[in-house]
Amino acid sequence: MRVLFVCMGNICRSPTAEGVFRKIVQDHAPHLDVEIDSAGTHAYHIGEAPDHRAVSAAAQRGYDLTTIRARRVQDSDFESFDYVLAMDEDNQALLLERCPEEYRGRIRLFLEFHEGAVERNVPDPYYGSVNGFEHVLDLVVSASRGFLKELDKNSGSTG
């Protein structure tokens, strides 16, 4: 199973989702064979580390983002990833525009997996305060837990 998390620049939300989901799978479902990556719809930050505020907020909760580097979504990602999870509707629309018809079903909003979510979009914390990064983490952790349940159910595993 291959999962790609996507936001705009791949330095805040999607690397947070990558790091959080990687640890949640490692801690709660090591039996699942899941490849996890992240990317951005834009090429603003290719090769850069995640935003230091995202790294710091994640580290305070035990998630490591330090090895992640920004990259842009490639056309080949649509075929090679089973799930392409957009952080918001704007990036989902951009992905759907680029994606070949036969792979469009793989593109979903990440917060679809957040049980009881009142939001559809993980807000971009880049221009806000540190509190925005904490809110992103809250949403990402909850959505990651819901998504793991989905993967585990679909794998036929009893965990």
Backbone torsions as a table, in degrees:
resi	resn	phi	psi	omega
1	MET	NA	133.1	179.7
2	ARG	-123.5	131.6	-175.8
3	VAL	-126.7	131.4	178.1
4	LEU	-121.8	123.4	175.5
5	PHE	-96.4	135.8	-173.5
6	VAL	-133.4	131.1	168.6
7	CYS	-130.5	-160.9	-175.5
8	MET	-76.8	-57.6	-173.3
9	GLY	-106.0	-8.6	179.5
10	ASN	63.5	38.2	174.3
11	ILE	-128.9	-6.0	179.6
12	CYS	-125.1	-77.5	-171.5
13	ARG	-72.4	-51.1	-175.1
14	SER	-69.3	-37.4	174.8
15	PRO	-68.5	-30.6	174.6
16	THR	-62.4	-46.4	178.6
17	ALA	-62.0	-41.5	178.3
18	GLU	-59.7	-50.2	-177.7
19	GLY	-66.3	-42.6	179.9
20	VAL	-66.0	-48.7	-177.3
21	PHE	-64.8	-38.1	178.0
22	ARG	-57.8	-45.1	-178.8
23	LYS	-70.4	-39.1	179.4
24	ILE	-64.0	-41.6	176.3
25	VAL	-64.0	-46.1	-179.8
26	GLN	-59.0	-42.5	-176.0
27	ASP	-80.7	-33.5	-170.5
28	HIS	-116.1	-13.2	-178.5
29	ALA	-150.2	54.7	-178.6
30	PRO	-62.9	-14.9	177.8
31	HIS	-73.1	-17.5	179.7
32	LEU	-83.8	133.9	176.6
33	ASP	-94.5	95.6	-174.7
34	VAL	-126.0	126.1	171.6
35	GLU	-97.0	129.4	-173.1
36	ILE	-123.5	133.4	179.8
37	ASP	-147.2	172.4	174.9
38	SER	-143.7	160.4	-178.9
39	ALA	-159.6	170.1	177.6
40	GLY	-118.1	155.4	176.5
41	THR	-78.3	-18.0	-179.7
42	HIS	-118.3	161.4	-174.7
43	ALA	-101.7	26.6	-175.5
44	TYR	-61.2	-35.7	-167.4
45	HIS	-128.4	25.4	-175.7
46	ILE	-51.2	129.7	178.2
47	GLY	85.4	-8.8	-178.4
48	GLU	-83.6	154.2	172.8
49	ALA	-73.4	161.6	175.2
50	PRO	-59.6	157.2	176.6
51	ASP	-51.2	136.3	-176.3
52	HIS	-59.7	-29.0	178.3
53	ARG	-70.4	-37.3	176.2
54	ALA	-66.6	-43.9	179.7
55	VAL	-60.6	-45.9	-177.9
56	SER	-65.4	-48.0	179.9
57	ALA	-61.2	-42.6	179.0
58	ALA	-64.9	-44.0	-178.8
59	ALA	-60.9	-37.0	179.4
60	GLN	-63.2	-20.8	178.3
61	ARG	-106.5	6.9	175.4
62	GLY	90.8	17.4	178.5
63	TYR	-109.2	134.8	-176.8
64	ASP	-105.4	119.4	177.9
65	LEU	-110.7	4.6	-168.2
66	THR	-67.8	-21.9	-178.5
67	THR	-92.9	-5.6	-176.7
68	ILE	-80.0	139.0	175.4
69	ARG	-129.5	140.4	-176.3
70	ALA	-66.4	141.9	173.3
71	ARG	-145.0	163.2	178.3
72	ARG	-97.5	146.9	174.9
73	VAL	-57.1	133.3	176.9
74	GLN	-104.9	152.9	178.7
75	ASP	-57.2	-34.9	-179.8
76	SER	-66.4	-20.2	179.6
77	ASP	-62.2	-33.1	-177.4
78	PHE	-63.9	-34.4	178.4
79	GLU	-83.0	-38.6	-170.9
80	SER	-85.3	-16.9	178.7
81	PHE	-104.0	136.1	179.5
82	ASP	-76.2	-33.1	177.1
83	TYR	-128.4	130.5	172.3
84	VAL	-120.2	104.9	-170.7
85	LEU	-104.1	110.3	-178.9
86	ALA	-82.9	143.5	179.8
87	MET	-78.7	-20.6	-179.2
88	ASP	-155.0	167.9	-176.2
89	GLU	-67.0	-32.9	178.0
90	ASP	-62.6	-47.0	179.3
91	ASN	-71.2	-31.8	174.8
92	GLN	-62.0	-43.5	179.2
93	ALA	-62.7	-41.5	177.5
94	LEU	-62.9	-40.7	178.5
95	LEU	-64.7	-43.9	-179.7
96	LEU	-63.9	-34.1	176.4
97	GLU	-62.1	-40.4	-176.0
98	ARG	-84.3	-24.8	-169.4
99	CYS	-77.2	134.2	172.6
100	PRO	-60.4	145.6	-175.5
101	GLU	-47.9	-44.3	-173.5
102	GLU	-67.3	-13.2	-178.9
103	TYR	-111.6	2.1	-174.9
104	ARG	-62.6	-28.9	178.3
105	GLY	-64.9	-15.3	179.7
106	ARG	-80.9	-15.9	-175.8
107	ILE	-91.4	118.6	-178.3
108	ARG	-136.3	162.9	171.2
109	LEU	-82.4	133.5	-177.8
110	PHE	-60.5	-38.8	-176.3
111	LEU	-71.9	-4.0	170.8
112	GLU	-59.4	-24.1	-176.2
113	PHE	-95.5	-0.4	178.8
114	HIS	-86.3	109.4	-179.0
115	GLU	-66.3	124.7	177.8
116	GLY	79.1	14.2	-178.4
117	ALA	-65.7	138.5	174.2
118	VAL	-99.4	-13.1	179.4
119	GLU	-103.9	149.9	174.0
120	ARG	-100.8	-22.3	-174.5
121	ASN	-117.2	137.2	168.9
122	VAL	-78.9	115.2	-175.3
123	PRO	-67.7	145.5	178.9
124	ASP	-77.2	117.0	-177.1
125	PRO	-87.1	-1.4	-168.1
126	TYR	-53.6	-45.1	-175.3
127	TYR	-94.8	6.8	-178.0
128	GLY	-104.9	-160.3	-178.2
129	SER	-90.5	178.1	177.2
130	VAL	-59.8	-30.9	179.1
131	ASN	-57.8	-32.5	178.1
132	GLY	-62.5	-36.7	178.8
133	PHE	-70.3	-34.2	175.8
134	GLU	-66.1	-42.0	178.9
135	HIS	-64.1	-42.7	176.3
136	VAL	-57.8	-45.6	178.9
137	LEU	-60.5	-43.1	178.5
138	ASP	-57.3	-47.8	-179.6
139	LEU	-65.0	-44.0	-176.9
140	VAL	-66.4	-40.7	179.0
141	VAL	-63.0	-46.7	-179.8
142	SER	-64.2	-45.1	179.0
143	ALA	-64.9	-36.7	178.7
144	SER	-63.3	-41.0	178.1
145	ARG	-63.9	-42.8	177.9
146	GLY	-65.7	-39.9	179.5
147	PHE	-67.0	-38.5	177.6
148	LEU	-61.5	-41.0	176.6
149	LYS	-58.6	-42.8	178.2
150	GLU	-60.8	-48.6	-179.4
151	LEU	-63.5	-43.5	-178.1
152	ASP	-63.5	-41.8	178.1
153	LYS	-63.0	-44.4	-177.8
154	ASN	-72.3	-20.5	179.9
155	SER	-81.1	-13.4	-178.8
156	GLY	77.2	11.0	-178.4
157	SER	-84.8	153.2	174.2
158	THR	-99.3	-4.0	174.9
159	GLY	66.8	NA	NA
